[in-house]
Amino acid sequence: MLDRTRQDWHSLADALDIEGRAFINGQYREALAGETRATLNPADGRRLIDVANCGIEDADYAVDIARRAFESGIWADMAPADRKMVLVRWAELIEDHAEEIALLESLDVGKPIADTTGVDVPSAVRTIRWSGEAIDKVYDQISPTPADCLALVQRLPLGVVAAIVPWNFPLSTTAWKLAPSLATGNSVILKPASNTPLSALRIAGLASEAGLPDGVLQVLPGPGGSLGRHLALHDGIDGLTFTGSTEVGKQLMRYSGESNLKRTFLELGGKSPNIVFADANLDKAAVMAAVAVFYNGGQTCTAGTRLIVEESIREKFVEMVVAKSRDWMPGDPLDPSTAMGPMIDAAQLKTVADYVAIGREEGASLAAGGTQVLADTGGCYYEPTVFDAVDNGMRIAREEIFGPVMSVIGFRDAEEAVAIANDSIYGLAGAVWSNNINTAHRVAAAVRVGTMGINNYFGGDITVPFGGFKQSGNGRDKSMHAFDDYTELKTTWIEFD
């Protein structure tokens, strides 16, 4: 894949056979009502394929199939070591089809092919393989009891789990949800984002090929407002996992309360602080400040969109970041040299443009960018944008834009930096840059977020948990801690005669 050219990838795209049907009971099938929805390429606005547009009747059918599969024990009662082998084989099949799946992800989402081949597909493979390998290392417990008693604590699957995943990282987020939920023995109904379902549909077929029993995994493309709502209210669903906006996450929590109190855990929005002290390695910090905002076009919940810089270096550092931002000018996602692709669609492009206008109106200083580009391609491209002299009370510093827009905020000392960082409804991620070990650790400990980097951004792998504080959500993806969300603890207390 490394030696593929832009023309090579376009030729492969033209020959690609894309599956757009739902995946239910081990088979691809049309929506029961026969409805479809076109999925478009964000790079040029052209139709990729008409995808099944599943509705309430499809959801009910899929839940029934999943329930029967779970209660049969064909997967839930399978030995963990045997479930492991299926998941490991599934990871191997995804790896075998890596080029195809990377291309699907790039076409569907607008991600640069360098990212889908180098990050997204390898991440999904590692997540599924790691979760499979881990599951037969999870032990139940015997509690300390008097000699005439024995107390067993078992970890059992929830039952039927619904997973609703977003459009910004559809493949890797799908893996984060499916791997631990399947490893622990659940049946799963996956609802991908309606505009980016293609990679999920493809890997579902590979799961069946790997030996996953029919009915254990269903993939239903369809609208969140109706299909997602129905799943969230469905009494046949025992658990719900969601990655997406805070607004929708709050609604899903309400649906849980209105229905069967299904366990609901959420990874939601962010407005993450990236704090730079004067004693930091400024060259590295500037490079990573650009990565933290412009990677994936800023369509990243953990994006470090609030760059909080010590006043003594703020002017100099902004110049450095602006220079690095030029490396992120958007381009054709199928060109291996492209670092940033388009926004997901015209609506998101307008959102970004509207927030840039708001930043100007609020009095922030536009240091770079602020313009749509490559409009003649038909794609949704926006250039990397940097606002300086931002006050943390401005909307561009408080609201999640989900685009390549950075807000630079100055601070005078560590106490003020922490106060600014924590003055947010969100608490997903962040970073601090300092070569003073005391400063770095004290600030990192004081910022209320789920993941904090010291002299790095986007640090971590499958071995560590990921999730947020405050209105960035609850529950955790990744690591052994993810198994907690997909299992129930059951106590059996035995008394001897």
C-alpha positions as CSV (number, residue, x, y, z in Angstrom):
1,M,0.0,0.0,0.0
2,L,2.9,2.4,0.7
3,D,3.9,2.6,-2.9
4,R,0.4,3.3,-4.3
5,T,0.1,6.6,-6.2
6,R,-2.9,8.9,-6.4
7,Q,-3.8,7.4,-9.8
8,D,-3.5,3.9,-8.4
9,W,-6.0,4.7,-5.6
10,H,-8.4,6.3,-8.0
11,S,-8.3,3.3,-10.3
12,L,-8.9,1.0,-7.4
13,A,-11.8,3.2,-6.3
14,D,-13.4,3.0,-9.8
15,A,-13.3,-0.8,-9.6
16,L,-14.5,-1.2,-6.0
17,D,-17.5,-3.4,-5.4
18,I,-19.4,-1.7,-2.6
19,E,-21.9,-3.5,-0.4
20,G,-24.8,-1.3,0.8
21,R,-27.4,-3.8,2.2
22,A,-28.0,-4.3,5.9
23,F,-26.5,-7.3,7.6
24,I,-29.0,-9.3,9.6
25,N,-28.8,-12.9,10.8
26,G,-25.5,-13.6,8.9
27,Q,-26.8,-12.3,5.5
28,Y,-26.9,-9.1,3.6
29,R,-30.4,-8.0,2.9
30,E,-32.5,-5.0,1.8
31,A,-34.5,-3.0,4.2
32,L,-37.9,-4.5,4.7
33,A,-39.6,-1.4,3.3
34,G,-37.2,-1.4,0.3
35,E,-36.0,2.1,1.1
36,T,-32.5,3.3,0.3
37,R,-30.4,6.4,1.0
38,A,-27.5,7.6,-1.2
39,T,-24.1,7.9,0.5
40,L,-21.9,10.6,-1.0
41,N,-18.2,11.1,-1.4
42,P,-17.3,14.3,0.6
43,A,-14.3,14.8,-1.7
44,D,-16.4,15.5,-4.8
45,G,-20.1,15.2,-3.8
46,R,-20.7,12.3,-6.0
47,R,-22.9,9.3,-5.1
48,L,-21.0,6.2,-4.0
49,I,-23.9,3.8,-3.6
50,D,-27.5,3.6,-2.4
51,V,-27.5,2.1,1.0
52,A,-30.4,0.3,2.8
53,N,-32.4,2.8,4.8
54,C,-33.6,0.6,7.7
55,G,-36.6,1.5,9.8
56,I,-38.5,0.5,12.9
57,E,-39.6,-2.9,11.4
58,D,-36.0,-3.8,10.6
59,A,-34.9,-2.9,14.1
60,D,-37.6,-5.1,15.7
61,Y,-36.7,-8.0,13.4
62,A,-33.0,-7.6,14.2
63,V,-33.6,-7.3,18.0
64,D,-35.7,-10.5,17.8
65,I,-32.9,-12.3,15.9
66,A,-30.3,-11.0,18.3
67,R,-32.3,-12.1,21.4
68,R,-32.8,-15.6,20.1
69,A,-29.1,-15.9,19.3
70,F,-28.2,-14.7,22.8
71,E,-30.7,-17.0,24.6
72,S,-29.6,-20.0,22.6
73,G,-26.2,-19.7,24.1
74,I,-24.5,-20.3,20.8
75,W,-22.1,-17.4,21.4
76,A,-22.8,-16.3,25.0
77,D,-22.1,-19.8,26.4
78,M,-19.2,-20.5,24.1
79,A,-15.9,-21.0,26.0
80,P,-14.0,-17.7,26.1
81,A,-11.0,-19.3,24.4
82,D,-13.2,-20.3,21.5
83,R,-14.7,-16.8,21.2
84,K,-11.1,-15.5,21.3
85,M,-10.3,-17.6,18.2
86,V,-13.2,-16.2,16.2
87,L,-12.3,-12.6,17.0
88,V,-8.6,-13.2,16.2
89,R,-9.6,-14.7,12.9
90,W,-11.8,-11.8,12.2
91,A,-8.9,-9.4,12.8
92,E,-6.8,-11.4,10.4
93,L,-9.5,-11.2,7.7
94,I,-9.8,-7.4,8.1
95,E,-6.0,-7.3,7.8
96,D,-6.1,-9.4,4.7
97,H,-8.6,-6.9,3.2
98,A,-6.9,-3.8,4.6
99,E,-6.5,-2.0,1.3
100,E,-10.2,-2.5,0.3
101,I,-11.5,-1.4,3.7
102,A,-9.1,1.6,3.9
103,L,-10.4,2.7,0.5
104,L,-14.0,2.3,1.6
105,E,-13.3,4.5,4.7
106,S,-11.5,7.1,2.6
107,L,-14.3,7.4,0.0
108,D,-17.1,7.3,2.6
109,V,-15.7,9.8,5.1
110,G,-13.2,11.9,3.1
111,K,-10.3,10.7,5.2
112,P,-6.8,10.9,3.6
113,I,-5.8,7.4,2.3
114,A,-2.6,7.8,4.3
115,D,-4.6,7.9,7.5
116,T,-7.0,5.0,6.7
117,T,-4.2,2.7,5.6
118,G,-1.8,3.8,8.4
119,V,-4.2,4.5,11.3
120,D,-7.8,3.5,11.0
121,V,-7.5,0.0,9.6
122,P,-4.5,-1.0,11.8
123,S,-6.3,0.4,14.8
124,A,-9.4,-1.7,14.2
125,V,-7.4,-4.8,13.6
126,R,-5.4,-4.3,16.9
127,T,-8.6,-3.5,18.9
128,I,-10.4,-6.7,17.7
129,R,-7.3,-8.9,18.1
130,W,-6.4,-7.5,21.5
131,S,-9.9,-7.8,22.9
132,G,-10.1,-11.4,21.6
133,E,-6.8,-12.3,23.1
134,A,-7.7,-10.7,26.4
135,I,-11.1,-12.3,27.1
136,D,-9.8,-15.7,28.3
137,K,-7.6,-13.8,30.8
138,V,-10.6,-12.3,32.6
139,Y,-11.3,-14.2,35.8
140,D,-14.3,-14.4,38.0
141,Q,-13.9,-14.0,41.8
142,I,-14.3,-15.9,45.1
143,S,-14.9,-13.4,47.8
144,P,-13.4,-13.6,51.4
145,T,-16.1,-15.3,53.5
146,P,-16.4,-17.3,56.7
147,A,-15.4,-21.0,56.5
148,D,-19.0,-22.2,56.2
149,C,-19.7,-20.0,53.2
150,L,-18.6,-19.7,49.6
151,A,-19.3,-16.5,47.6
152,L,-18.9,-16.5,43.8
153,V,-18.8,-13.3,41.8
154,Q,-19.3,-13.9,38.1
155,R,-19.0,-11.5,35.2
156,L,-21.9,-12.2,32.7
157,P,-22.8,-10.6,29.4
158,L,-25.5,-8.0,29.4
159,G,-27.5,-9.6,26.6
160,V,-28.4,-7.6,23.5
161,V,-26.4,-4.5,23.1
162,A,-27.1,-1.6,20.6
163,A,-24.1,0.4,19.5
164,I,-24.5,3.7,17.7
165,V,-21.3,5.0,16.2
166,P,-20.4,8.4,14.6
167,W,-19.3,9.4,11.1
168,N,-15.9,10.9,12.0
169,F,-14.1,7.6,12.9
170,P,-16.6,4.9,11.8
171,L,-14.2,2.0,11.5
172,S,-12.1,2.5,14.6
173,T,-15.1,3.5,16.8
174,T,-17.0,0.5,15.5
175,A,-14.1,-1.7,16.6
176,W,-14.0,-0.1,20.0
177,K,-17.7,-1.0,20.5
178,L,-17.9,-4.4,18.8
179,A,-14.7,-6.0,20.1
180,P,-15.4,-5.9,23.9
181,S,-19.2,-6.4,23.5
182,L,-18.7,-9.5,21.4
183,A,-15.8,-10.8,23.4
184,T,-17.9,-10.8,26.5
185,G,-20.6,-12.9,24.9
186,N,-23.2,-10.3,23.9
187,S,-25.3,-10.1,20.8
188,V,-24.9,-6.7,19.1
189,I,-27.0,-4.5,16.9
190,L,-24.7,-1.8,15.3
191,K,-26.2,1.4,13.8
192,P,-23.5,3.2,11.9
193,A,-23.9,6.8,11.1
194,S,-26.3,7.1,8.2
195,N,-23.8,8.8,5.9
196,T,-20.8,6.5,6.7
197,P,-21.9,2.9,6.9
198,L,-19.7,1.2,4.3
199,S,-16.8,-0.1,6.4
200,A,-19.1,-1.4,9.1
201,L,-21.1,-3.3,6.5
202,R,-18.0,-4.8,5.0
203,I,-16.4,-6.0,8.2
204,A,-19.7,-7.6,9.3
205,G,-19.5,-10.0,6.5
206,L,-15.9,-10.8,7.4
207,A,-17.0,-11.5,11.0
208,S,-19.4,-14.1,9.7
209,E,-16.6,-15.6,7.6
210,A,-14.5,-15.8,10.7
211,G,-17.0,-18.0,12.4
212,L,-19.3,-15.5,14.3
213,P,-22.6,-17.3,14.6
214,D,-25.6,-16.0,12.6
215,G,-27.7,-13.5,14.5
216,V,-24.9,-12.4,16.9
217,L,-24.1,-9.3,14.9
218,Q,-26.5,-7.2,12.9
219,V,-25.7,-3.9,11.1
220,L,-28.6,-1.6,10.4
221,P,-27.9,1.6,8.4
222,G,-30.5,4.2,8.9
223,P,-31.4,7.6,10.4
224,G,-30.6,8.4,14.0
225,G,-33.7,10.4,14.6
226,S,-36.0,7.4,14.0
227,L,-34.0,4.2,13.9
228,G,-31.6,5.2,16.6
229,R,-34.4,6.5,18.8
230,H,-36.3,3.3,18.4
231,L,-33.3,1.2,19.5
232,A,-32.7,3.4,22.5
233,L,-36.3,3.0,23.6
234,H,-36.6,-0.7,22.8
235,D,-37.2,-2.9,25.8
236,G,-35.4,-5.8,24.0
237,I,-32.1,-3.9,24.3
238,D,-30.2,-4.5,27.5
239,G,-27.3,-2.0,26.9
240,L,-26.7,1.0,24.7
241,T,-23.3,2.4,23.8
242,F,-23.0,5.7,21.8
243,T,-20.3,8.0,20.5
244,G,-21.5,11.3,19.2
245,S,-22.7,14.8,20.3
246,T,-23.5,15.7,23.9
247,E,-27.0,16.8,22.8
248,V,-27.9,13.4,21.4
249,G,-26.2,11.6,24.3
250,K,-28.5,13.4,26.8
251,Q,-31.5,12.4,24.8
252,L,-30.4,8.8,24.8
253,M,-30.1,8.9,28.6
254,R,-33.7,10.1,28.7
255,Y,-34.8,7.3,26.5
256,S,-33.2,4.8,28.8
257,G,-35.2,6.2,31.7
258,E,-38.4,6.2,29.6
259,S,-37.9,2.6,28.7
260,N,-36.3,-0.3,30.6
261,L,-33.4,1.5,32.2
262,K,-31.0,-0.1,29.8
263,R,-27.4,0.5,30.7
264,T,-26.3,3.5,28.6
265,F,-22.8,4.7,28.3
266,L,-21.6,7.6,26.2
267,E,-18.5,9.2,24.7
268,L,-19.6,12.7,23.8
269,G,-18.2,16.1,22.8
270,G,-15.1,18.0,23.7
271,K,-13.4,21.4,23.7
272,S,-10.0,20.1,24.8
273,P,-7.3,22.4,26.3
274,N,-3.8,22.2,24.9
275,I,-1.6,24.1,27.4
276,V,1.9,25.3,26.4
277,F,4.4,26.8,28.9
278,A,7.3,28.9,27.9
279,D,9.8,26.3,29.0
280,A,8.4,23.6,26.7
281,N,10.0,22.2,23.6
282,L,8.3,24.8,21.4
283,D,9.2,23.2,18.1
284,K,7.6,19.9,19.0
285,A,4.7,21.7,20.7
286,A,3.9,23.7,17.6
287,V,3.9,20.7,15.4
288,M,1.6,18.8,17.7
289,A,-0.7,21.8,18.3
290,A,-1.4,21.8,14.5
291,V,-1.9,18.0,14.6
292,A,-4.2,18.3,17.6
293,V,-6.6,20.5,15.7
294,F,-6.2,19.8,12.0
295,Y,-5.9,16.0,12.0
296,N,-9.1,14.6,10.4
297,G,-10.1,18.1,9.5
298,G,-10.7,18.9,13.2
299,Q,-13.7,16.5,13.1
300,T,-12.3,14.8,16.2
301,C,-14.0,14.8,19.7
302,T,-10.6,15.0,21.3
303,A,-9.3,17.9,19.1
304,G,-7.1,20.4,21.1
305,T,-9.1,23.3,19.8
306,R,-8.3,25.6,22.8
307,L,-4.6,26.3,22.6
308,I,-3.8,27.9,25.9
309,V,-0.3,29.6,25.7
310,E,1.8,31.4,28.3
311,E,1.6,35.1,27.5
312,S,5.4,35.6,27.4
313,I,5.6,33.4,24.3
314,R,2.1,33.7,22.8
315,E,2.9,35.9,19.9
316,K,6.0,33.9,18.9
317,F,4.2,30.6,19.3
318,V,1.2,31.6,17.3
319,E,3.6,32.5,14.4
320,M,5.1,29.0,14.7
321,V,1.7,27.3,14.7
322,V,0.5,29.3,11.8
323,A,3.6,28.2,9.8
324,K,2.8,24.6,10.7
325,S,-0.9,25.0,9.7
326,R,0.2,25.4,6.1
327,D,1.2,21.7,6.1
328,W,-2.5,20.9,6.5
329,M,-3.9,22.6,3.5
330,P,-6.7,20.2,2.3
331,G,-6.5,18.1,-0.8
332,D,-7.7,15.0,-2.6
333,P,-8.1,12.2,0.0
334,L,-6.8,9.6,-2.5
335,D,-3.5,11.4,-2.9
336,P,-1.0,9.8,-0.4
337,S,0.6,13.2,0.2
338,T,-2.7,14.7,1.5
339,A,-2.7,15.4,5.2
340,M,-6.3,16.8,5.5
341,G,-9.4,16.0,3.5
342,P,-12.8,17.6,3.3
343,M,-15.5,18.2,5.9
344,I,-18.0,15.3,5.9
345,D,-20.7,17.2,4.1
346,A,-22.1,20.6,3.1
347,A,-23.9,21.1,6.4
348,Q,-20.7,20.6,8.4
349,L,-18.9,22.9,6.0
350,K,-21.5,25.6,6.7
351,T,-21.2,25.0,10.4
352,V,-17.5,25.7,10.3
353,A,-17.9,28.8,8.1
354,D,-20.6,30.1,10.5
355,Y,-18.3,29.7,13.5
356,V,-15.5,31.5,11.8
357,A,-17.9,34.4,11.2
358,I,-18.9,34.3,14.9
359,G,-15.3,34.4,15.9
360,R,-14.7,37.5,13.8
361,E,-17.9,39.1,15.3
362,E,-16.7,38.3,18.8
363,G,-13.5,40.2,18.3
364,A,-11.0,37.4,17.9
365,S,-8.0,38.0,15.7
366,L,-7.9,35.8,12.6
367,A,-4.3,34.7,12.3
368,A,-4.7,32.2,9.5
369,G,-7.3,30.6,7.2
370,G,-11.0,31.3,7.4
371,T,-11.9,30.4,3.9
372,Q,-13.5,27.5,2.0
373,V,-11.2,26.2,-0.7
374,L,-11.3,23.8,-3.7
375,A,-15.0,24.6,-4.2
376,D,-14.7,23.7,-7.9
377,T,-14.1,20.1,-7.0
378,G,-17.6,19.7,-5.6
379,G,-16.1,18.7,-2.3
380,C,-16.5,20.3,1.2
381,Y,-13.0,21.7,1.9
382,Y,-12.0,24.3,4.5
383,E,-8.6,25.6,5.1
384,P,-6.9,25.3,8.6
385,T,-7.9,28.3,10.6
386,V,-6.3,30.0,13.7
387,F,-7.9,32.6,15.9
388,D,-5.6,34.5,18.3
389,A,-6.5,36.8,21.2
390,V,-9.5,34.6,22.1
391,D,-11.3,35.0,25.4
392,N,-12.5,31.7,27.0
393,G,-16.0,33.2,27.2
394,M,-16.3,33.5,23.4
395,R,-18.5,30.9,21.6
396,I,-15.6,29.7,19.5
397,A,-13.8,28.8,22.8
398,R,-16.8,27.2,24.4
399,E,-18.8,25.3,21.7
400,E,-17.6,22.3,19.8
401,I,-17.1,23.4,16.1
402,F,-16.0,20.0,14.8
403,G,-13.8,21.6,12.1
404,P,-10.2,22.9,11.6
405,V,-10.6,25.9,13.8
406,M,-8.1,26.7,16.6
407,S,-8.7,29.3,19.4
408,V,-5.5,30.7,21.1
409,I,-6.0,31.9,24.7
410,G,-3.2,33.4,26.8
411,F,-2.4,32.8,30.4
412,R,0.0,34.2,33.0
413,D,0.7,31.3,35.4
414,A,-0.2,27.7,36.0
415,E,-3.2,28.5,38.2
416,E,-4.8,30.6,35.5
417,A,-4.0,27.9,32.8
418,V,-5.8,25.3,34.9
419,A,-8.7,27.6,35.6
420,I,-9.2,28.3,31.8
421,A,-8.8,24.6,31.0
422,N,-11.4,23.5,33.5
423,D,-13.9,26.3,32.6
424,S,-15.8,24.2,30.2
425,I,-18.8,21.8,30.2
426,Y,-16.5,19.2,28.6
427,G,-13.8,17.0,30.0
428,L,-12.6,14.6,27.3
429,A,-8.9,15.2,26.6
430,G,-6.1,17.7,26.9
431,A,-2.3,18.1,27.1
432,V,0.3,20.1,28.9
433,W,3.7,21.0,27.5
434,S,6.5,21.8,29.9
435,N,10.1,20.6,30.6
436,N,9.5,21.2,34.3
437,I,8.4,17.9,35.8
438,N,6.6,19.6,38.7
439,T,4.7,22.0,36.5
440,A,3.8,19.2,34.0
441,H,2.5,16.8,36.6
442,R,0.7,19.3,38.7
443,V,-1.2,20.8,35.8
444,A,-2.0,17.4,34.3
445,A,-3.4,16.2,37.6
446,A,-5.5,19.4,38.0
447,V,-7.2,19.4,34.6
448,R,-10.5,17.5,34.7
449,V,-10.4,15.3,31.6
450,G,-10.4,11.6,30.9
451,T,-7.1,11.6,28.9
452,M,-4.3,14.0,29.5
453,G,-1.0,14.1,27.6
454,I,2.3,15.4,29.0
455,N,4.5,16.6,26.1
456,N,2.3,14.8,23.6
457,Y,-1.1,14.9,22.2
458,F,-3.4,12.0,21.1
459,G,-1.2,9.7,23.2
460,G,-2.5,6.2,24.2
461,D,-3.4,2.9,22.6
462,I,-5.8,0.0,23.1
463,T,-4.2,-0.8,26.5
464,V,-5.6,2.3,28.2
465,P,-9.2,3.4,28.8
466,F,-10.8,6.3,26.8
467,G,-13.7,8.4,27.9
468,G,-14.7,11.7,29.4
469,F,-15.6,13.7,32.5
470,K,-18.5,16.0,32.9
471,Q,-20.6,16.4,29.7
472,S,-18.1,14.5,27.7
473,G,-19.8,11.3,28.8
474,N,-19.5,8.3,31.0
475,G,-18.2,4.7,30.6
476,R,-15.0,3.8,28.9
477,D,-13.9,2.5,25.5
478,K,-10.6,0.5,25.1
479,S,-8.6,-1.5,27.6
480,M,-9.8,-4.2,30.0
481,H,-12.0,-1.5,31.6
482,A,-14.3,-1.6,28.5
483,F,-15.4,-5.1,29.5
484,D,-17.0,-3.6,32.6
485,D,-19.6,-1.8,30.5
486,Y,-20.7,-4.9,28.6
487,T,-21.1,-7.2,31.6
488,E,-23.2,-7.7,34.7
489,L,-21.8,-8.8,38.1
490,K,-23.7,-11.7,39.6
491,T,-23.1,-12.9,43.2
492,T,-23.9,-16.5,44.2
493,W,-23.8,-17.0,48.0
494,I,-23.4,-20.6,49.2
495,E,-23.8,-21.8,52.8
496,F,-22.6,-25.3,53.8
497,D,-24.5,-27.6,56.1
